[in-house]
């Protein structure tokens, strides 16, 4: 069985009901908007973010649940979907999860407006129900995601990313949204501030491990939906490359930076960079760092009683670092 389906098993009925509630949360009186949001719902991904909301909510309350939990999951998905629609416009991307992106089918102007609509629906869902604590958690995530993207763009121009800056970027770009999911899950069932904080840290650690795994795919031969070396071609400084640049000789560093800055579209040069990173231990170091964040996430779960929801979260951690795509 698909590992995601095994993880989802304890919250299967909640996930099925969530899909209906999520569809309802996007309804509009404008037929064009309804056509586009129907298309979005049909091409949904693994839905890991609402899964985090539900599993954390049930773990910290030992099976308890609340209507606020559904709203929290819907807010996360609405705002996450809005950021994806906007990202595709910014990146001029025509594909998303194997389907045509909104901007490819309906052009940029409509895509930006759809993203704005989804964002406003997420905000209003929280405001109309007085879920200001949940709204604060997701708003912090959106702010940090924007900061992370801009920081990465700024540093890509100069190629001067240190390891600390790299972790700051991926914490903001990727991990902060998963942290918000876990915090919202805990807050939605009335958990105390310490538990909410711990669950946010748990989500942050998993999110960092998730992004490190994504960065490792750039050095993999596996068929993962993006070509090998795409990060190098886009001048994205990821951990395997940062480690290698920090540990090789000054001459080797100059050659690497020259390849990335001036020859990043040359397939032969990109392959040479990948081979150099592998030979100099960049992959092994990155796998070790990913394992450290996995261990930190598990250590937080150790503080909670065993139940089927905790078991699924442990499976989620393993899935994040072991996945092939």
N, C-alpha and C positions, 0 to 999 in steps of 0.2 A: 504494500500500500504506500501511496505517496506520503512522505514524512510530514508534510503540512497537514494532510487529512488526519493523521494520527494525533498531532499536536492539538488540532481543532476539536477532537472528539468530545472532551468534557463540556464544551460550550457550543455544541452543534446547533441546538434549538435556538440559543440566543443569537448566533450568527445568521440563521435563516430569518428570524424575525427582524434582525438589524437591517438586512438587505431591503426589506419592505419599507422600514422606517427611513432608511437612507434615500430610497427612491422618492418617497413622499416629501422629504426635506428639500428636494430640488425642484419641486413643481412650480410652474409659472403660468401666467395667463397668456404668455407669448408663445405661439405654436413653434416658431423657429427654435427658441430656447429649449422647449420640451423635446424637440427632435434631437438636438445636440446632447442634452443631458441623458436621454435614453441611449444614445450611442455610447456615452461615457460609461453608463452602468453596465452595458452589455460587454464591454471589454475590460472589466475589472481584473486586477492582478490577484496576488495571493491573499490580499487583505490582512497582512501581518499587523498593521497598526491597530485596527479594531480588535484583533485577537489579543494584542498586548493589553488593551483597555479592559477587556472582559476577564482575561486570565488573572491579571493583577487584582481587579476588583473582587473576584471570587476567592483568590488566595488569601488576601488580607482580612476578609470578612468570613472566611471559612464557608463559602458557598452562598453568602448573601448577595443581594442584587437590588438595583433601584432603577426607576425610570431615568434618573439622571445619568446612569451608566450608558444607556442607549444614546441619550443626547450628547454625552461626552464623546462617544465613538463617532457619532454623525458629524459633530463639529470638527473633529480631527480629520475625517475623510473629506469633508467639504473643503476645508482650508488646504489640506495636502493636495487635493485634486486641482484646486485653483492655482497653486504654485507650479504644478506639473504643466498645466496649460500655458501659463506664462513662460515657464522655462523653455518650452518647445518654440515659442515665438522668439525668445532671446537667442536661442541656439540655432534658429532657422532649421529646426529638425522636422522632417516629414514623417517620421515613424515613432511610435510609442508602443512598447510591448507587442511588436509585430503587426500592429494596425496603423492605419494612417492617423496622423495627429490631427487635432482640431484645426490648426492653422493650415494644414495641407488641404483639408476638405472645404473649409469655409473662409480661408484667408486670415491674415493677421488681425485686422480690425475687429472682426467678430470674435476671434479667439481671445483677444485681450478683454473684450466686454464680457464674454462668458466667464473668464477667470474672475473678473470683478464681481459678477453676479454671484458666483459660488462663494467668494470671500464674504460678501454681504449676507448671504443666507446663513453662513456659519456664525457670523457675529450676532445676527438677529435671533438665531435659535437659542443662543446663550442668554442674550439680554432679555428676550421675551419671557424666559423662564426663571430669571434671576440667578442664573448659574455664573455669577461673576468670578468665583474662585476658579472655575474651569476655564473661563474666558481668559483670565490672567495667565494661566499656565500655557495655553496655546499661543497667546499674543507674544509672550517671551520667546517662544520657539520661532515664530515668524520673524521677529526682529533679529534673532541670532542667525537664522538661515540666510537672511539678506546680507548681514555683516560678513558671514563666512564666504559667500559667493564673491562679494566685492573684494575681500582680502585675498582670495585666491587669484582673482583677475589681476590685482595690483602686483602680487608677488610673481605671477607668471611672466610679467613683462621684464622683471629684473633677474629672475632665476636665483633669488637669494633666500629661499625658504630654509629655515633651520628646522630641526626636529620638533622643537617646542611650537613653532608657528604652524607646522603641519598638523600637529594634534589639536591646536586651537581651531584651525580651519575645519577639520573633519568633525570635531565636537559640535561646532556651530552648524555646518552644512547638513550633516546627516544625523548625528547622535541626539541633537537637541529635540528633534521631533519625536523620536522614540522615547526619550526621557519624558516629554510632555504626555505621551500616551499612557505611560506607566503612572505618572503623577496624577493624571486625570482619573485613571482607573481607581486608584486609592482614594482620591478626594470624593469621587462620586458616591462612595458607600460610607462616607463620614469618618474616614481614618484620621488620626491625629497628625499634626504637622511633622513630627519626627518620621512617621511611617511614609507620608507623602514625599518627604525629602529623600528617604532611603530608596523609595521606588523610582524617584527621578534619577538618582545616581545609578541604580540598577539598569534603567533604560539607557542612560548615557554610556555605560560600559559596553552594553550589547551593541549599541549604535556605532561605537568606535571600532569594535571588533568586526562588525558588518562592513564598514567602509574599508578597513584594512584588507579584508577578504576580497572586496571588489578591486582594490588596487593590485592585489596579487594576480588577479585574472589577466592583467595586462601582460604578464610574463608567462602565461599558460598557453599550451597548444590546444586546450579544450575548446569545443564549439560552444561559446557562451553568449552569442548574440552580438558581440562587438569584436572587431579585428584585434589581434595581438598588436601591442605597441601603439594603440590609439591615444593613450595618455601622453606618450612621448611626442607623438605627432602634434598634439594640442598643447605641448609645453606645460603639462601638468606635472608638478614635482611631487611624486608619491614616495612613501617611506623606503622602498627598496633602492630607489635612485638617490635619495637624500643620504641614506647610510653609506652608500658607495662613494658618493662625492666627498663625504667627511672622512673616509678612511683610505682613499687612494692617494697616490703622489700628486704633487701640484701639476706635473706635466700631464698626467692622466686626467686630472680634473679639468684642465684647460681643453683637452681633446673632447671630453664628454660634453662640456658646456658648448663648445663650438658645434658639435654634432646636433645638439638639441636646439640651439639658436638658429643655425644657418642651414642645417641639412635634415631637419625633422620631417621633411616630405620624401626624403630618399630612403626607400625601403631597405636597401643594403646597409646604410648607416644606422638606421633604427634597429635592425637585427644585430648589428655589432654592439650597440649600446645595451640591448637586452642580454646578449651573451656576456658582456663585461660585468654587468650587474650580478648575473648568476655566478660567474667565476669568483667574484669578490665577496660572496657571502651575503649579498643583499636580501635574497629570498629567505635564507635561514634566519637572519636577524628579524625580518618582518614577521615571520611565522611565530617566533619567540614572543615578540611584542603582542601579537594577537592573542596568544595563549595567556599572557599576563592579564589582559582585560577580560578574557573569558573567566579566569580564576577569580577576579574581583567581583564579577557578576554573581558567580556561584556562591562566594563568601557571604554576600548579602542575603541570598535565599536561605542560607544555613540558619539564619536567625528566625525563620518562620516554621510553624509546625508542618509536618508532611500532610499533603492532601493531593488529590488528582490534578488540581490546578497548578500547584507548585511543580509537580512532576512534568506537566506539559511545558512550563516555563523552562525547566532544565533541558527538556528536549529541544526547545526553541533555541537555547544557547548553543547546543551541539549542532543544530541545523545551520545556524548562522555561520559557524566556522568550518563546517564540513561540506557545505553545499557545493554543487558542481556548476551552478549557474546563478 
